[in-house]
Amino acid sequence: MQSLFPGSSSELSYEDLTELYDYPSHGVWVRANFVSTLDGAVQGADHKSGSLSSKADKRVLGLLRSVADVVVIGANTARVEDYQPVKSTDRRTHIRQRLGLGPGPAMAVVSRSLDVDAALLGGGTAPTLVITTESSPSDRRAQISERAPVIIAGETSVDFAKAVDLLAEQGFARILCEGGPTLMHDVVSSGRLDELCLTWTPVIASGNALRLTDGPAIKPPYQLHLKQLLEEDGELFARYARE
């Protein structure tokens, strides 16, 4: 992998990438990560983002998880993409120890219905949390709270800005959102998105696949600026951030 912007086209080591993708040293930082075709599809023909991913994209995804405190995911996306708790690897453990982080990132599943896979609730090297609303089914909420921490953020819909504040109160300042598009719309609409990591795969897909965000128009449009552009085998790995 090489850097196109800023700097030269020199080859980057994994240690270089770790430094480039590390979070700011202070404060709460909300980062999102997606892979997209050239015409804006964030799903393959099977309606899964995983079918768009490559070896290099998976390497970046693994790195982003290695430097995060918590991975936030919508419950529907977790089901469709068959999410499992994030597990430790020798490389991930080394990175996290060097950065002074815990053994692994927690998983936070966003769901109003509380239809969350039992295997995911069990957690891995770090716990799974559930972010929901006051109007979620109380009996199901009680059942889940016996296995996983439950965060209430909003009355009838999840208030993502409040969810970020509540996660930060529990020590999760390095937040990584992996979608899907409905949750990403809420993230952007909340005004709390600090950075977007976007892999451009050199494919034109057409069809009716969802875009990066799914929901009403965001007004005014959310403005981001290019901070970094990497390349490997024709794929582009961009980082956009707020000023």
ZAFITOR-85459 format. One record per residue (C-alpha): residue in one letter; residue number from 0; x, y, z; chain. Coordinates in nm, 4 decimals, padded with zeros to 6 digits, m for minus. Each point is the difference from the previous one (the first is absolute). Layout:
BEGIN
{r a,NUM,{X,Y,Z},A}
...
This chain:
BEGIN
{r m,0,{00.0000,00.0000,00.0000},A}
{r q,1,{00.1301,00.3448,m00.0892},A}
{r s,2,{m00.0896,00.3564,00.0878},A}
{r l,3,{m00.1248,00.2258,m00.2790},A}
{r f,4,{m00.1037,00.2923,00.2198},A}
{r p,5,{00.1620,00.1545,00.1887},A}
{r g,6,{00.3648,m00.0834,m00.0604},A}
{r s,7,{00.1783,m00.2310,m00.2377},A}
{r s,8,{m00.0986,m00.3337,m00.1519},A}
{r s,9,{00.2330,m00.1956,00.2281},A}
{r e,10,{m00.1062,m00.3444,00.1205},A}
{r l,11,{m00.1613,m00.0001,00.3444},A}
{r s,12,{00.0685,m00.2615,00.2651},A}
{r y,13,{m00.2678,m00.1255,00.2391},A}
{r e,14,{00.1600,00.2139,00.2704},A}
{r d,15,{m00.0318,00.3033,m00.2297},A}
{r l,16,{m00.3691,m00.0774,m00.0525},A}
{r t,17,{m00.0548,m00.0388,00.3741},A}
{r e,18,{00.1420,00.3473,00.0562},A}
{r l,19,{m00.2068,00.1501,m00.2839},A}
{r y,20,{m00.3269,m00.1513,00.1235},A}
{r d,21,{00.0483,00.0577,00.3712},A}
{r y,22,{m00.2572,00.2152,00.1781},A}
{r p,23,{00.0695,00.3463,00.1448},A}
{r s,24,{00.1596,m00.0282,00.3417},A}
{r h,25,{m00.2728,00.1964,00.1806},A}
{r g,26,{m00.3783,00.0298,m00.0104},A}
{r v,27,{m00.2756,m00.2029,m00.1625},A}
{r w,28,{00.0428,m00.0815,m00.3691},A}
{r v,29,{m00.2685,m00.1618,m00.2173},A}
{r r,30,{00.1328,m00.1779,m00.3076},A}
{r a,31,{m00.2025,m00.1872,m00.2610},A}
{r n,32,{00.1300,m00.2597,m00.2442},A}
{r f,33,{m00.1600,m00.1137,m00.3266},A}
{r v,34,{00.0911,m00.1620,m00.3298},A}
{r s,35,{m00.1667,00.1313,m00.3174},A}
{r t,36,{m00.0050,m00.0658,m00.3734},A}
{r l,37,{00.0862,00.2841,m00.2356},A}
{r d,38,{m00.3702,00.0667,m00.0555},A}
{r g,39,{m00.0766,00.0224,00.3699},A}
{r a,40,{m00.1324,m00.3466,00.0925},A}
{r v,41,{00.0955,m00.1150,00.3503},A}
{r q,42,{m00.1483,m00.3466,m00.0566},A}
{r g,43,{00.0850,m00.2736,m00.2460},A}
{r a,44,{m00.2524,m00.1991,m00.2020},A}
{r d,45,{m00.0679,m00.2064,00.3131},A}
{r h,46,{m00.0895,00.3211,00.1910},A}
{r k,47,{00.3066,m00.0424,00.2208},A}
{r s,48,{00.2934,00.2376,00.0277},A}
{r g,49,{00.2315,m00.2943,00.0583},A}
{r s,50,{m00.0273,m00.1045,m00.3646},A}
{r l,51,{00.1564,00.3348,m00.1014},A}
{r s,52,{00.2927,m00.0395,00.2368},A}
{r s,53,{00.3504,m00.1049,m00.1029},A}
{r k,54,{00.3047,m00.1282,00.1852},A}
{r a,55,{00.1342,00.3549,00.0326},A}
{r d,56,{m00.3373,00.1344,00.1165},A}
{r k,57,{m00.0244,m00.2725,00.2643},A}
{r r,58,{00.3506,00.0898,00.1154},A}
{r v,59,{m00.1012,00.3641,00.0472},A}
{r l,60,{m00.3217,m00.1067,00.1754},A}
{r g,61,{00.1976,m00.2173,00.2392},A}
{r l,62,{00.2345,00.2885,00.0714},A}
{r l,63,{m00.2876,00.2413,00.0643},A}
{r r,64,{m00.1468,m00.2445,00.2505},A}
{r s,65,{00.3402,m00.0458,00.1624},A}
{r v,66,{00.0227,00.3696,00.0909},A}
{r a,67,{m00.3663,00.0465,00.1030},A}
{r d,68,{m00.1655,m00.0241,00.3421},A}
{r v,69,{m00.3373,m00.1067,m00.1391},A}
{r v,70,{m00.1486,m00.1104,m00.3324},A}
{r v,71,{m00.3556,00.1293,m00.0541},A}
{r i,72,{m00.2259,m00.1926,m00.2366},A}
{r g,73,{m00.3693,m00.0009,m00.0868},A}
{r a,74,{m00.1851,m00.3169,00.1019},A}
{r n,75,{m00.1257,m00.0718,m00.3531},A}
{r t,76,{00.3479,00.0348,m00.1461},A}
{r a,77,{00.1351,m00.2252,00.2751},A}
{r r,78,{m00.2526,m00.2671,m00.1035},A}
{r v,79,{00.0508,00.0348,m00.3747},A}
{r e,80,{00.3799,00.0076,00.0212},A}
{r d,81,{00.0084,m00.2742,00.2677},A}
{r y,82,{00.1933,00.2074,00.2518},A}
{r q,83,{00.1816,m00.1757,00.2821},A}
{r p,84,{00.1797,00.1492,00.3011},A}
{r v,85,{00.3403,00.1445,m00.0924},A}
{r k,86,{00.2755,m00.2460,00.0911},A}
{r s,87,{00.3585,00.0711,00.0943},A}
{r t,88,{00.2931,m00.0890,m00.2224},A}
{r d,89,{00.3711,00.0181,00.0744},A}
{r r,90,{00.0335,00.3078,m00.2199},A}
{r r,91,{m00.3080,00.1690,00.1477},A}
{r t,92,{00.1136,m00.0747,00.3552},A}
{r h,93,{00.3428,00.1496,m00.0730},A}
{r i,94,{m00.1522,00.3189,m00.1437},A}
{r r,95,{m00.2442,00.0435,00.2860},A}
{r q,96,{00.2626,m00.0596,00.2663},A}
{r r,97,{00.2267,00.2578,m00.1635},A}
{r l,98,{m00.2847,00.2540,m00.0052},A}
{r g,99,{m00.1024,m00.0738,00.3584},A}
{r l,100,{m00.3386,m00.1425,m00.1009},A}
{r g,101,{m00.1949,m00.2950,00.1368},A}
{r p,102,{00.0285,m00.3524,m00.1450},A}
{r g,103,{m00.2574,00.0631,m00.2725},A}
{r p,104,{m00.2652,00.2450,m00.1190},A}
{r a,105,{m00.3506,m00.0336,00.1387},A}
{r m,106,{m00.2956,m00.0436,m00.2363},A}
{r a,107,{m00.3028,00.2286,00.0297},A}
{r v,108,{m00.3129,m00.1123,m00.1857},A}
{r v,109,{m00.2659,00.2637,m00.0732},A}
{r s,110,{m00.3551,m00.1386,00.0039},A}
{r r,111,{m00.3483,00.1299,00.0797},A}
{r s,112,{m00.1618,m00.3443,m00.0243},A}
{r l,113,{00.2824,m00.1693,00.1977},A}
{r d,114,{00.0189,m00.2803,m00.2567},A}
{r v,115,{00.3672,m00.0722,00.0698},A}
{r d,116,{00.1695,m00.3342,m00.0649},A}
{r a,117,{00.0675,m00.1907,00.3212},A}
{r a,118,{00.3522,m00.0930,m00.1134},A}
{r l,119,{00.0842,00.3665,m00.0404},A}
{r l,120,{m00.1327,00.0836,00.3453},A}
{r g,121,{00.2520,m00.2372,00.1539},A}
{r g,122,{00.2883,00.2312,m00.0845},A}
{r g,123,{00.3566,m00.0949,m00.0828},A}
{r t,124,{00.3203,00.1413,00.1463},A}
{r a,125,{m00.2132,00.3057,00.0816},A}
{r p,126,{m00.3726,00.0261,00.0768},A}
{r t,127,{m00.2886,00.0606,m00.2362},A}
{r l,128,{m00.2210,00.2955,00.0918},A}
{r v,129,{m00.3497,00.0711,m00.1309},A}
{r i,130,{m00.1140,00.3538,m00.0799},A}
{r t,131,{m00.3772,00.0412,m00.0093},A}
{r t,132,{m00.2910,00.2294,00.0857},A}
{r e,133,{m00.2378,00.0498,00.2907},A}
{r s,134,{m00.2838,m00.1367,m00.2157},A}
{r s,135,{00.1783,m00.3294,m00.0738},A}
{r p,136,{m00.1728,m00.3167,00.1308},A}
{r s,137,{00.0527,00.0069,00.3767},A}
{r d,138,{m00.0098,m00.3790,00.0418},A}
{r r,139,{00.2610,m00.0531,m00.2686},A}
{r r,140,{00.2107,00.2832,00.1437},A}
{r a,141,{m00.0044,m00.1707,00.3407},A}
{r q,142,{00.1082,m00.3299,m00.1561},A}
{r i,143,{00.2876,00.1597,m00.1893},A}
{r s,144,{00.1182,00.1997,00.3013},A}
{r e,145,{00.0713,m00.3302,00.1760},A}
{r r,146,{00.2624,m00.0762,m00.2659},A}
{r a,147,{00.1179,00.3379,m00.1298},A}
{r p,148,{00.0044,00.3661,00.1048},A}
{r v,149,{m00.2943,00.1957,m00.1449},A}
{r i,150,{00.0282,00.3698,m00.0851},A}
{r i,151,{m00.3209,00.2034,m00.0357},A}
{r a,152,{00.0460,00.2873,m00.2451},A}
{r g,153,{m00.3242,00.1618,m00.1117},A}
{r e,154,{m00.3709,m00.0613,00.0441},A}
{r t,155,{m00.1346,m00.1528,m00.3235},A}
{r s,156,{00.3110,00.0191,m00.2198},A}
{r v,157,{00.3661,m00.0216,00.0887},A}
{r d,158,{00.1559,00.3401,00.0625},A}
{r f,159,{00.3503,m00.0653,m00.1299},A}
{r a,160,{00.1474,00.3154,00.1527},A}
{r k,161,{m00.1250,m00.1123,00.3415},A}
{r a,162,{00.1282,m00.3518,m00.0672},A}
{r v,163,{00.3477,00.1409,m00.0690},A}
{r d,164,{m00.0044,00.1941,00.3279},A}
{r l,165,{m00.1138,m00.3073,00.1947},A}
{r l,166,{00.2676,m00.2177,m00.1618},A}
{r a,167,{00.2617,00.2619,00.0877},A}
{r e,168,{m00.1176,m00.0026,00.3624},A}
{r q,169,{00.0797,m00.3710,00.0076},A}
{r g,170,{00.3514,00.0575,m00.1372},A}
{r f,171,{m00.0680,m00.0633,m00.3696},A}
{r a,172,{00.1544,00.3074,m00.1617},A}
{r r,173,{00.1361,m00.1655,m00.3161},A}
{r i,174,{m00.3242,m00.0809,m00.1819},A}
{r l,175,{m00.0107,m00.1912,m00.3293},A}
{r c,176,{m00.3332,m00.0204,m00.1850},A}
{r e,177,{m00.0305,m00.2735,m00.2616},A}
{r g,178,{m00.3563,00.0725,m00.1125},A}
{r g,179,{m00.2224,m00.0850,m00.1633},A}
{r p,180,{m00.1378,00.2875,m00.2077},A}
{r t,181,{m00.3016,00.0717,00.2256},A}
{r l,182,{00.2191,00.0311,00.3079},A}
{r m,183,{00.2508,00.2029,m00.2011},A}
{r h,184,{m00.2771,00.2466,m00.0861},A}
{r d,185,{m00.0678,00.0406,00.3730},A}
{r v,186,{00.3720,00.0431,00.0693},A}
{r v,187,{00.0369,00.2759,m00.2588},A}
{r s,188,{m00.3295,00.1683,00.0951},A}
{r s,189,{00.1118,00.0124,00.3633},A}
{r g,190,{00.2924,00.2233,m00.0943},A}
{r r,191,{00.2415,m00.2274,00.1880},A}
{r l,192,{00.1861,m00.1587,m00.2917},A}
{r d,193,{00.3651,00.1077,00.0175},A}
{r e,194,{00.1520,m00.2208,m00.2667},A}
{r l,195,{m00.0948,m00.2308,m00.2867},A}
{r c,196,{00.2306,m00.2750,m00.1223},A}
{r l,197,{m00.1188,m00.1018,m00.3454},A}
{r t,198,{00.1374,m00.2751,m00.2222},A}
{r w,199,{m00.0690,00.0569,m00.3686},A}
{r t,200,{m00.0012,m00.3359,m00.1793},A}
{r p,201,{00.0453,00.0392,m00.3814},A}
{r v,202,{m00.3365,m00.1538,m00.0902},A}
{r i,203,{m00.3173,00.1449,m00.1558},A}
{r a,204,{m00.2971,m00.1982,00.1280},A}
{r s,205,{m00.3229,00.1883,m00.0889},A}
{r g,206,{m00.3146,m00.1675,00.1371},A}
{r n,207,{m00.1941,00.1151,00.3060},A}
{r a,208,{00.2644,m00.0423,00.2710},A}
{r l,209,{m00.0069,00.2499,00.2853},A}
{r r,210,{00.2319,00.2981,00.0181},A}
{r l,211,{00.2182,00.1014,00.2935},A}
{r t,212,{m00.2964,00.1562,00.1807},A}
{r d,213,{m00.3636,m00.0991,m00.0309},A}
{r g,214,{m00.2631,00.2509,00.1073},A}
{r p,215,{m00.1343,00.3504,m00.0632},A}
{r a,216,{00.2236,00.2675,m00.1462},A}
{r i,217,{00.2481,00.1417,00.2512},A}
{r k,218,{m00.0221,00.3791,00.0020},A}
{r p,219,{00.2400,00.1617,m00.0291},A}
{r p,220,{00.2147,m00.2732,m00.1532},A}
{r y,221,{00.2693,m00.1250,00.2365},A}
{r q,222,{00.3352,00.1446,m00.1042},A}
{r l,223,{00.3180,m00.2062,00.0292},A}
{r h,224,{00.3530,00.0596,m00.1275},A}
{r l,225,{00.2512,m00.2457,m00.1436},A}
{r k,226,{00.2762,m00.0734,00.2514},A}
{r q,227,{00.1638,m00.3105,m00.1447},A}
{r l,228,{m00.0060,m00.2142,m00.3136},A}
{r l,229,{00.1701,m00.3397,m00.0263},A}
{r e,230,{00.0064,m00.2484,m00.2889},A}
{r e,231,{00.0521,m00.3719,m00.0485},A}
{r d,232,{m00.0749,m00.2019,m00.3148},A}
{r g,233,{m00.2295,00.2696,m00.1386},A}
{r e,234,{m00.2019,00.0397,00.3196},A}
{r l,235,{m00.0040,00.3399,00.1701},A}
{r f,236,{m00.0124,00.0401,00.3778},A}
{r a,237,{m00.1152,00.3509,00.0902},A}
{r r,238,{m00.0355,00.1770,00.3320},A}
{r y,239,{m00.2309,00.2984,00.0192},A}
{r a,240,{m00.0320,00.2095,00.3135},A}
{r r,241,{m00.1620,00.3146,00.1326},A}
{r e,242,{00.2197,00.3052,00.0324},A}
